[in-house]
């Protein structure tokens, strides 16, 4: 698919993260001439994907499925792995449970049923994967027991994912323009005709038959965040890229796209209270998060607990507990652990960036914290007295909970009694917003009559209606890849059909 016009591309991809690059590669595979537009400079490319830990959730039938995409797993290594299958049905159940059964059925089904084949496709396109030994398994009798349906991550986290996707795009001859935000999409009737790009302070019109919007949501736009989520969200740290300011959404709405999904909801987590206010590209990866709270308790500045830390595996609670921290006085909480569980905490607690208070006694610990000290000590005592007997099994929901306190702790309840003791202050970090565009399972963006806008597609965080209130960990990257590949493929086929008509 070619044109004599130097500023013609069959498909233009807006954004340069996981979803966008998957779309670009898929479009290129269909024979399209593809342009990728990145708002940021080259050293800040990759969107939110750059900052992820790389965990990616997909359905699989067992270890052999994983070995197809991680061929470096040896027979000797495999013999020391207990890997429960994670079926399409389980994935779908987990997604619907997390979203309160609100996830749009067509989109949910497409995500889960296309997840494994998309992972295989990524592997074929030279994206490498690893098992997540440190945070998703526990060793018992020399065997690594994996849990939670999330055993795989991209090589070298999000940094490696973006590096490998860009390498593949370069191999395929896909053009990428940096510091080149898209500012307007033009239509001829109900068909995309061109896109206006701000390139080196000049506006350039790129003729195209198809645009794939994959440039994230609006979490880095303080005005929109306050308007859609509430002013309290101005106190949240932006965990990822500073460039996700809702530009793609605005351009789509200008040409008749329909908004969809939970516009007052978002993905947010507990992150280090001293994390940077926007993602720092010199410190990539998800290094500031604090996700071992199921092994301890969380206490606010008034000295009270406020969530059931053991309600479920962290994979199914972390994306909603950030906003619970945001609601606390000063938008701060303290995660409390003792020496029994300290060796079991995730590796982010050992990084030099982690803010930590340590003391040999609870009394010495609380003296270091900005909390109501008397109530803090009473909360610890009440919690310890409420802990019930039972076997402590961190690799499964062990029902070792509390009795007689509110909120309860449903699983993994151990008394906080053996020094030294530790406190990690956390605040809320926003990842992305759940509101987006209405699209179908082909990635086609729909207008207010639920009809496709010919040539306009969306992927990743741009699509609304998949996540509501919460999400199963690792589903964001998977959704980006699935719908990126889908949108790119659809865009390529659309352009080919248009050229054949002409």
Secondary structure, 3 states (H helix, E strand, C coil): CCCCCCCEEEEEEECCCHHHHHHHHHHHHCCCCEEEECCCCHHHCCHHHHHCCCECCCCECCHHHHHHHCCCCCHHHHCCEECCCECHHHHHHHHHHHCCCCCCHHHHHHHHHCHHHHHHHHHHCCCCEEECHHHHEEEECCEEEECCCCCEEECCHHHHHHHHHHHHHHHCCCEEECCEEEEEEEEECCEEEEEEEEECCEEEEEEEEEEEECCCCCCCCHHHHHHHHCHHHHHCEECCCCCCCCHHHHHHHHCCECEECCCCCEEEEEEECCCCCCCCCCCCCCCCECCCHHHCEEEECCCCECCCCCCCCHHHCHHHHHHHHHCCHHHCEEEEEEHHHHCCCCHHHHCCCCCCEEECCHHHHHCCCCCCHHHHHHHHHHHHHHECCCCCCCCCCCCCCECCCCCCCCCCCCCCCCCCEEEEEEEEEEEEECCEECECCCCEEEECCCCEEEEEEECHHHECCCCCCCCCCCHHHHHHHHHHHHHHHHHHHHHHHHHHHC
